[in-house]
Amino acid sequence: MKRSTITLAVMTAALPLAACGSSTEPANNTAAVAATGNVMSADALGTKIRDLPEGQRRGVLFRAIRDAGPSGASCQSVTAMKEAALVNGNPSWNAVCDNSTQWTIVLTADQSASVTGPGPVTIK
């Protein structure tokens, strides 16, 4: 099991969205929150990932898998993903790399992810 910090990936994925909209809208201060070191619970981080557009959510899960070490380095793309049941009360996702291996990503209270895999594909 390898731990991978994914808060930065979530924030990076969300930053282009902050540039959208008119100048009369209030500014999205996600980067400022990350810079000040405010702590985000695993549930809040799970909600942020759940609310991302599908492509950005794939990117966050892909980055977590790739950062998980040598076995994740061969992943070229997340071809399927599905939110899974809570693991010890923490949000989790199953993701399939290259239609061939499945990974489980569990978000934790320290704003990192526990990534396990690869394993046989059970989701489509």
N, C-alpha and C positions, 0 to 999 in steps of 0.2 A: 504494500500500500504506500503510495506516495502522496504527500500533501502539496498542494499547489495554490498559491495565493491568486484568487481570481477577481478580487474587488477592482483592481486596476483594469482588468480586461472589461469588466462590466462598465466602469466609468468611461473607458476609452470608446466602447461601443455606443454609449449614450451621448457622448459629446457632440457628434455630428448632428444629432437631433436637436441639441440646444441652439444650433444656428438656424433652425427652421422657424418660421413664423414672422410676424410683423414686429416692428420696433416698439409698438405700444404694449406688447405682452411683457410681463415681468421676466427678468432673466432667470434662466435655470442655473442654479449655483452648485451643481453636483461636483464640479472640480474643486470649488472652494471647500466643500464639506470634506472631500477626500484629503485635501491639503492640510486641514486643521486637525486631522487625526480623530475625528468623531467616530465612535465605535458603532457599527451596524450589527444588529442581531442576525443570526442565521435565517430567521423567518423573513426579516426585512430584505436581506440579500436574495433570498428565494423569490420573494415577490418581485424584486427588480428584474431578476432573470426571467421569471414567468411573463412579465409585462413587456419584455423586449420583442421587437419584430422577429419572426422566425429566423431570418438570415443572421441577425445579430446573436440570437440565442445559440444557433449552431456554431457561430464563431467563438463564443465564450466557452462552450463545451469542448470544442476542438482545441482551443488553447489550453484548457485544463488537462486534456488527454496528452497533448504534445509535451506539456511541462512535467508530465508524470514520470519521465525517465526514458531509458532506452527502448522499452517495449512500446511506448506511445509515440516515439519519434517516427515510426513508419506510417502513422495515420496521415492520409492525404486529404480526407474530407469526412465530415459527419454526414452519413447518408440517411440516417433515421434517428429519431430521438423521441423520448416519451417521459413525461414526469412520472416518477415512481412513488411508492409509499414512503412515508417518513422512516428514517433510519435513526433510532435513538432520539426521536423528536426533531430531527433535522431534515430539511427538504432535500430531495434527491432526484436525479435524472438518470435514465439509461440512454446511452448513445451508441450507435453503431458506426464503426469506421470502415469505409470502403466496402460496404456490404459484406464484411467478412468477420469482424470481431466486435464484441459488445463490451462496453465499459460502464461502470456505475460511478457517478460523481455525486458525493454527499457534501453539502455545504455545512460548514461548522461555524460556531460562535466566534472564532478568532478570525473570521473573514477569509478562510482558506477552504480548500476542498480536499476531501479524501477521495482519491481516485483508485479504483480497483479494476483489474482486468489484465489482459484481454480474456474474454470467455466466449462461449458459444452464443450465437445470436438467438434471442428469444422474442424480439420485437420486430415489427416490420414498419 
